[in-house]
Each structure stands twice: as C-alpha cells, then as structure tokens.
Amino acid sequence: MFRRYAIFTNNYPMLHNINLMIVILIMLVSVYQLVENEQLAYANGIAFALLSVAMFARASDYKRKFLTKNK
C-alpha cells in the first residue's frame, strides 16, 4: 500500500498535495469540533488524520529510498 501510494505521489504530485490539504482540513475541523462540542465522536477524524499521516510518512520514506534518482 505504501509502495503504491509512493508511486502515485511520484506520478501525480498535485493530487498528493490535495490529499494532504484534505487531511489537514479534516484534522482541524475535528479538533475544533472536539474542543467546542466536547463529544468524543469527533476523535474519529483525528484518528483518520493520524493514520493518513502515518501512511504519508511511510510512502515518503519508500519514495526517498527507492524512487529518487541517485545523483
């Protein structure tokens, strides 16, 4: 999964940036709703964002190790 996303980010960097912005927006809205409404249901958005960040990090590591050209 990480390998496929790393290849995707290599081929379509603009869509990756849009994905990052969506995850950041979900995180911000979830944190705001959690603080404002004090309902634990909004923690699901934070969990989703953290899992997405972990996937982005693993894909970035794979991309840096295997998909970049050696100079």
N, CA, C and O atoms as a Tinker XYZ file with bonds, in Angstrom:
   284  protein
     1  N      0.832000   -1.191000    0.000000    73     2
     2  CA     0.000000    0.000000    0.000000    64     1     3
     3  C      0.876000    1.255000    0.000000    63     2     4     5
     4  O      0.603000    2.218000   -0.717000    81     3
     5  N      1.930000    1.227000    0.814000    73     3     6
     6  CA     2.808000    2.390000    0.878000    64     5     7
     7  C      3.544000    2.569000   -0.445000    63     6     8     9
     8  O      3.738000    3.687000   -0.922000    81     7
     9  N      3.948000    1.443000   -1.027000    73     7    10
    10  CA     4.660000    1.492000   -2.298000    64     9    11
    11  C      3.773000    2.075000   -3.390000    63    10    12    13
    12  O      4.219000    2.910000   -4.177000    81    11
    13  N      2.522000    1.638000   -3.439000    73    11    14
    14  CA     1.611000    2.127000   -4.477000    64    13    15
    15  C      1.331000    3.620000   -4.294000    63    14    16    17
    16  O      1.248000    4.358000   -5.276000    81    15
    17  N      1.186000    4.069000   -3.039000    73    15    18
    18  CA     0.942000    5.489000   -2.821000    64    17    19
    19  C      2.192000    6.312000   -3.159000    63    18    20    21
    20  O      2.082000    7.429000   -3.665000    81    19
    21  N      3.368000    5.764000   -2.883000    73    19    22
    22  CA     4.608000    6.473000   -3.230000    64    21    23
    23  C      4.722000    6.639000   -4.743000    63    22    24    25
    24  O      5.123000    7.699000   -5.224000    81    23
    25  N      4.374000    5.601000   -5.488000    73    23    26
    26  CA     4.403000    5.705000   -6.947000    64    25    27
    27  C      3.360000    6.712000   -7.418000    63    26    28    29
    28  O      3.618000    7.495000   -8.332000    81    27
    29  N      2.181000    6.693000   -6.794000    73    27    30
    30  CA     1.128000    7.650000   -7.118000    64    29    31
    31  C      1.604000    9.083000   -6.883000    63    30    32    33
    32  O      1.386000    9.955000   -7.724000    81    31
    33  N      2.251000    9.329000   -5.746000    73    31    34
    34  CA     2.723000   10.687000   -5.458000    64    33    35
    35  C      3.818000   11.111000   -6.422000    63    34    36    37
    36  O      3.952000   12.291000   -6.747000    81    35
    37  N      4.596000   10.141000   -6.874000    73    35    38
    38  CA     5.640000   10.455000   -7.835000    64    37    39
    39  C      5.039000   10.848000   -9.183000    63    38    40    41
    40  O      5.544000   11.747000   -9.856000    81    39
    41  N      3.961000   10.171000   -9.570000    73    39    42
    42  CA     3.330000   10.435000  -10.863000    64    41    43
    43  C      2.373000   11.626000  -10.831000    63    42    44    45
    44  O      2.252000   12.348000  -11.820000    81    43
    45  N      1.702000   11.834000   -9.718000    73    43    46
    46  CA     0.678000   12.890000   -9.599000    64    45    47
    47  C      0.914000   13.720000   -8.334000    63    46    48    49
    48  O      0.158000   13.583000   -7.371000    81    47
    49  N      1.928000   14.566000   -8.310000    73    47    50
    50  CA     2.226000   15.321000   -7.087000    64    49    51
    51  C      1.119000   16.315000   -6.704000    63    50    52    53
    52  O      0.939000   16.612000   -5.523000    81    51
    53  N      0.384000   16.826000   -7.688000    73    51    54
    54  CA    -0.675000   17.790000   -7.372000    64    53    55
    55  C     -1.818000   17.114000   -6.624000    63    54    56    57
    56  O     -2.367000   17.692000   -5.686000    81    55
    57  N     -2.178000   15.916000   -7.019000    73    55    58
    58  CA    -3.229000   15.185000   -6.299000    64    57    59
    59  C     -2.779000   14.822000   -4.889000    63    58    60    61
    60  O     -3.588000   14.798000   -3.962000    81    59
    61  N     -1.504000   14.544000   -4.731000    73    59    62
    62  CA    -0.977000   14.280000   -3.386000    64    61    63
    63  C     -1.112000   15.527000   -2.511000    63    62    64    65
    64  O     -1.483000   15.430000   -1.341000    81    63
    65  N     -0.814000   16.683000   -3.073000    73    63    66
    66  CA    -0.965000   17.925000   -2.307000    64    65    67
    67  C     -2.419000   18.158000   -1.915000    63    66    68    69
    68  O     -2.700000   18.617000   -0.808000    81    67
    69  N     -3.338000   17.844000   -2.815000    73    67    70
    70  CA    -4.760000   17.974000   -2.487000    64    69    71
    71  C     -5.128000   17.012000   -1.365000    63    70    72    73
    72  O     -5.865000   17.384000   -0.452000    81    71
    73  N     -4.622000   15.774000   -1.421000    73    71    74
    74  CA    -4.867000   14.813000   -0.338000    64    73    75
    75  C     -4.353000   15.338000    0.996000    63    74    76    77
    76  O     -5.026000   15.215000    2.019000    81    75
    77  N     -3.175000   15.915000    0.981000    73    75    78
    78  CA    -2.613000   16.484000    2.210000    64    77    79
    79  C     -3.491000   17.598000    2.758000    63    78    80    81
    80  O     -3.742000   17.661000    3.962000    81    79
    81  N     -3.955000   18.468000    1.884000    73    79    82
    82  CA    -4.817000   19.564000    2.335000    64    81    83
    83  C     -6.131000   19.054000    2.907000    63    82    84    85
    84  O     -6.629000   19.598000    3.892000    81    83
    85  N     -6.698000   18.019000    2.302000    73    83    86
    86  CA    -7.948000   17.446000    2.807000    64    85    87
    87  C     -7.737000   16.840000    4.190000    63    86    88    89
    88  O     -8.565000   17.028000    5.081000    81    87
    89  N     -6.641000   16.118000    4.376000    73    87    90
    90  CA    -6.366000   15.510000    5.683000    64    89    91
    91  C     -6.135000   16.587000    6.741000    63    90    92    93
    92  O     -6.601000   16.453000    7.873000    81    91
    93  N     -5.428000   17.639000    6.386000    73    91    94
    94  CA    -5.204000   18.742000    7.328000    64    93    95
    95  C     -6.531000   19.412000    7.686000    63    94    96    97
    96  O     -6.767000   19.743000    8.848000    81    95
    97  N     -7.388000   19.610000    6.700000    73    95    98
    98  CA    -8.702000   20.206000    6.956000    64    97    99
    99  C     -9.538000   19.316000    7.872000    63    98   100   101
   100  O    -10.180000   19.814000    8.797000    81    99
   101  N     -9.536000   18.016000    7.628000    73    99   102
   102  CA   -10.277000   17.091000    8.494000    64   101   103
   103  C     -9.745000   17.156000    9.917000    63   102   104   105
   104  O    -10.523000   17.156000   10.871000    81   103
   105  N     -8.431000   17.211000   10.066000    73   103   106
   106  CA    -7.820000   17.299000   11.393000    64   105   107
   107  C     -8.240000   18.586000   12.108000    63   106   108   109
   108  O     -8.614000   18.556000   13.280000    81   107
   109  N     -8.176000   19.704000   11.405000    73   107   110
   110  CA    -8.532000   20.980000   12.026000    64   109   111
   111  C    -10.004000   21.031000   12.427000    63   110   112   113
   112  O    -10.337000   21.491000   13.519000    81   111
   113  N    -10.872000   20.564000   11.553000    73   111   114
   114  CA   -12.308000   20.562000   11.859000    64   113   115
   115  C    -12.592000   19.628000   13.024000    63   114   116   117
   116  O    -13.390000   19.960000   13.901000    81   115
   117  N    -11.957000   18.474000   13.047000    73   115   118
   118  CA   -12.183000   17.516000   14.132000    64   117   119
   119  C    -11.710000   18.062000   15.476000    63   118   120   121
   120  O    -12.391000   17.914000   16.491000    81   119
   121  N    -10.550000   18.687000   15.473000    73   119   122
   122  CA   -10.045000   19.270000   16.725000    64   121   123
   123  C    -10.974000   20.382000   17.203000    63   122   124   125
   124  O    -11.295000   20.461000   18.389000    81   123
   125  N    -11.403000   21.238000   16.282000    73   123   126
   126  CA   -12.318000   22.318000   16.659000    64   125   127
   127  C    -13.626000   21.758000   17.222000    63   126   128   129
   128  O    -14.097000   22.202000   18.268000    81   127
   129  N    -14.207000   20.782000   16.522000    73   127   130
   130  CA   -15.464000   20.205000   16.980000    64   129   131
   131  C    -15.297000   19.492000   18.318000    63   130   132   133
   132  O    -16.184000   19.551000   19.169000    81   131
   133  N    -14.170000   18.822000   18.504000    73   131   134
   134  CA   -13.917000   18.122000   19.759000    64   133   135
   135  C    -13.813000   19.107000   20.922000    63   134   136   137
   136  O    -14.348000   18.857000   22.002000    81   135
   137  N    -13.132000   20.212000   20.699000    73   135   138
   138  CA   -12.987000   21.215000   21.751000    64   137   139
   139  C    -14.308000   21.951000   21.991000    63   138   140   141
   140  O    -14.691000   22.193000   23.135000    81   139
   141  N    -14.994000   22.302000   20.913000    73   139   142
   142  CA   -16.211000   23.094000   21.031000    64   141   143
   143  C    -17.382000   22.282000   21.594000    63   142   144   145
   144  O    -18.079000   22.750000   22.495000    81   143
   145  N    -17.602000   21.078000   21.074000    73   143   146
   146  CA   -18.779000   20.301000   21.462000    64   145   147
   147  C    -18.507000   19.272000   22.543000    63   146   148   149
   148  O    -19.443000   18.728000   23.130000    81   147
   149  N    -17.250000   19.002000   22.812000    73   147   150
   150  CA   -16.851000   18.051000   23.853000    64   149   151
   151  C    -17.525000   16.694000   23.681000    63   150   152   153
   152  O    -17.965000   16.080000   24.653000    81   151
   153  N    -17.601000   16.236000   22.434000    73   151   154
   154  CA   -18.127000   14.903000   22.148000    64   153   155
   155  C    -16.999000   14.064000   21.574000    63   154   156   157
   156  O    -16.293000   14.484000   20.657000    81   155
   157  N    -16.844000   12.882000   22.125000    73   155   158
   158  CA   -15.738000   12.024000   21.742000    64   157   159
   159  C    -15.872000   11.479000   20.316000    63   158   160   161
   160  O    -14.908000   10.947000   19.765000    81   159
   161  N    -17.043000   11.608000   19.726000    73   159   162
   162  CA   -17.260000   11.110000   18.363000    64   161   163
   163  C    -16.365000   11.832000   17.361000    63   162   164   165
   164  O    -16.032000   11.264000   16.322000    81   163
   165  N    -15.977000   13.044000   17.642000    73   163   166
   166  CA   -15.125000   13.810000   16.726000    64   165   167
   167  C    -13.673000   13.347000   16.759000    63   166   168   169
   168  O    -12.865000   13.781000   15.938000    81   167
   169  N    -13.341000   12.476000   17.696000    73   167   170
   170  CA   -11.988000   11.931000   17.744000    64   169   171
   171  C    -11.730000   10.991000   16.565000    63   170   172   173
   172  O    -10.576000   10.708000   16.242000    81   171
   173  N    -12.789000   10.509000   15.925000    73   171   174
   174  CA   -12.617000    9.661000   14.749000    64   173   175
   175  C    -11.887000   10.399000   13.637000    63   174   176   177
   176  O    -11.061000    9.810000   12.940000    81   175
   177  N    -12.180000   11.667000   13.467000    73   175   178
   178  CA   -11.481000   12.466000   12.457000    64   177   179
   179  C    -10.006000   12.607000   12.778000    63   178   180   181
   180  O     -9.169000   12.593000   11.875000    81   179
   181  N     -9.682000   12.741000   14.047000    73   179   182
   182  CA    -8.279000   12.838000   14.451000    64   181   183
   183  C     -7.569000   11.513000   14.200000    63   182   184   185
   184  O     -6.432000   11.495000   13.730000    81   183
   185  N     -8.239000   10.402000   14.511000    73   183   186
   186  CA    -7.658000    9.081000   14.266000    64   185   187
   187  C     -7.426000    8.871000   12.768000    63   186   188   189
   188  O     -6.386000    8.350000   12.365000    81   187
   189  N     -8.392000    9.276000   11.952000    73   187   190
   190  CA    -8.230000    9.170000   10.499000    64   189   191
   191  C     -7.032000    9.982000   10.034000    63   190   192   193
   192  O     -6.237000    9.510000    9.221000    81   191
   193  N     -6.900000   11.191000   10.541000    73   191   194
   194  CA    -5.785000   12.047000   10.135000    64   193   195
   195  C     -4.448000   11.447000   10.566000    63   194   196   197
   196  O     -3.479000   11.501000    9.809000    81   195
   197  N     -4.382000   10.885000   11.750000    73   195   198
   198  CA    -3.128000   10.291000   12.217000    64   197   199
   199  C     -2.752000    9.059000   11.397000    63   198   200   201
   200  O     -1.580000    8.857000   11.082000    81   199
   201  N     -3.736000    8.243000   11.052000    73   199   202
   202  CA    -3.454000    7.085000   10.196000    64   201   203
   203  C     -2.991000    7.528000    8.804000    63   202   204   205
   204  O     -2.101000    6.920000    8.211000    81   203
   205  N     -3.606000    8.590000    8.299000    73   203   206
   206  CA    -3.205000    9.115000    6.990000    64   205   207
   207  C     -1.788000    9.664000    7.030000    63   206   208   209
   208  O     -1.014000    9.460000    6.095000    81   207
   209  N     -1.451000   10.352000    8.096000    73   207   210
   210  CA    -0.099000   10.903000    8.230000    64   209   211
   211  C      0.923000    9.770000    8.303000    63   210   212   213
   212  O      2.013000    9.877000    7.742000    81   211
   213  N      0.574000    8.695000    8.988000    73   211   214
   214  CA     1.483000    7.543000    9.046000    64   213   215
   215  C      1.680000    6.949000    7.661000    63   214   216   217
   216  O      2.793000    6.570000    7.298000    81   215
   217  N      0.605000    6.867000    6.887000    73   215   218
   218  CA     0.726000    6.342000    5.530000    64   217   219
   219  C      1.575000    7.274000    4.664000    63   218   220   221
   220  O      2.415000    6.811000    3.892000    81   219
   221  N      1.360000    8.582000    4.789000    73   219   222
   222  CA     2.157000    9.540000    4.028000    64   221   223
   223  C      3.636000    9.421000    4.390000    63   222   224   225
   224  O      4.499000    9.498000    3.517000    81   223
   225  N      3.923000    9.234000    5.661000    73   223   226
   226  CA     5.310000    9.134000    6.113000    64   225   227
   227  C      5.982000    7.886000    5.563000    63   226   228   229
   228  O      7.118000    7.945000    5.094000    81   227
   229  N      5.287000    6.759000    5.618000    73   227   230
   230  CA     5.863000    5.518000    5.094000    64   229   231
   231  C      6.053000    5.601000    3.580000    63   230   232   233
   232  O      7.058000    5.121000    3.055000    81   231
   233  N      5.103000    6.201000    2.881000    73   231   234
   234  CA     5.224000    6.357000    1.434000    64   233   235
   235  C      6.379000    7.296000    1.088000    63   234   236   237
   236  O      7.105000    7.068000    0.121000    81   235
   237  N      6.540000    8.339000    1.874000    73   235   238
   238  CA     7.635000    9.279000    1.647000    64   237   239
   239  C      8.983000    8.601000    1.853000    63   238   240   241
   240  O      9.923000    8.825000    1.091000    81   239
   241  N      9.071000    7.775000    2.885000    73   239   242
   242  CA    10.304000    7.044000    3.150000    64   241   243
   243  C     10.628000    6.095000    1.994000    63   242   244   245
   244  O     11.776000    6.014000    1.556000    81   243
   245  N      9.623000    5.387000    1.508000    73   243   246
   246  CA     9.816000    4.484000    0.370000    64   245   247
   247  C     10.242000    5.273000   -0.872000    63   246   248   249
   248  O     11.147000    4.867000   -1.601000    81   247
   249  N      9.583000    6.389000   -1.093000    73   247   250
   250  CA     9.884000    7.218000   -2.262000    64   249   251
   251  C     11.324000    7.743000   -2.200000    63   250   252   253
   252  O     12.037000    7.756000   -3.203000    81   251
   253  N     11.729000    8.167000   -1.020000    73   251   254
   254  CA    13.088000    8.700000   -0.855000    64   253   255
   255  C     14.135000    7.613000   -1.065000    63   254   256   257
   256  O     15.192000    7.872000   -1.642000    81   255
   257  N     13.847000    6.396000   -0.599000    73   255   258
   258  CA    14.831000    5.323000   -0.710000    64   257   259
   259  C     14.895000    4.712000   -2.101000    63   258   260   261
   260  O     15.982000    4.421000   -2.601000    81   259
   261  N     13.732000    4.512000   -2.737000    73   259   262
   262  CA    13.713000    3.692000   -3.937000    64   261   263
   263  C     13.307000    4.403000   -5.224000    63   262   264   265
   264  O     13.601000    3.905000   -6.310000    81   263
   265  N     12.647000    5.542000   -5.134000    73   263   266
   266  CA    12.135000    6.176000   -6.348000    64   265   267
   267  C     12.889000    7.420000   -6.775000    63   266   268   269
   268  O     12.594000    7.979000   -7.831000    81   267
   269  N     13.838000    7.862000   -5.996000    73   267   270
   270  CA    14.617000    9.032000   -6.389000    64   269   271
   271  C     15.833000    8.592000   -7.184000    63   270   272   273
   272  O     16.358000    7.495000   -6.990000    81   271
   273  N     16.261000    9.447000   -8.064000    73   271   274
   274  CA    17.426000    9.150000   -8.876000    64   273   275
   275  C     18.705000    9.460000   -8.071000    63   274   276   277
   276  O     18.792000   10.493000   -7.406000    81   275
   277  N     19.651000    8.590000   -8.138000    73   275   278
   278  CA    20.938000    8.832000   -7.457000    64   277   279
   279  C     21.739000    9.850000   -8.240000    63   278   280   281
   280  O     21.932000    9.705000   -9.447000    81   279
   281  N     22.198000   10.864000   -7.565000    73   279   282
   282  CA    22.957000   11.924000   -8.237000    64   281   283
   283  C     24.415000   11.797000   -7.921000    63   282   284
   284  O     25.220000   12.598000   -8.394000    81   283
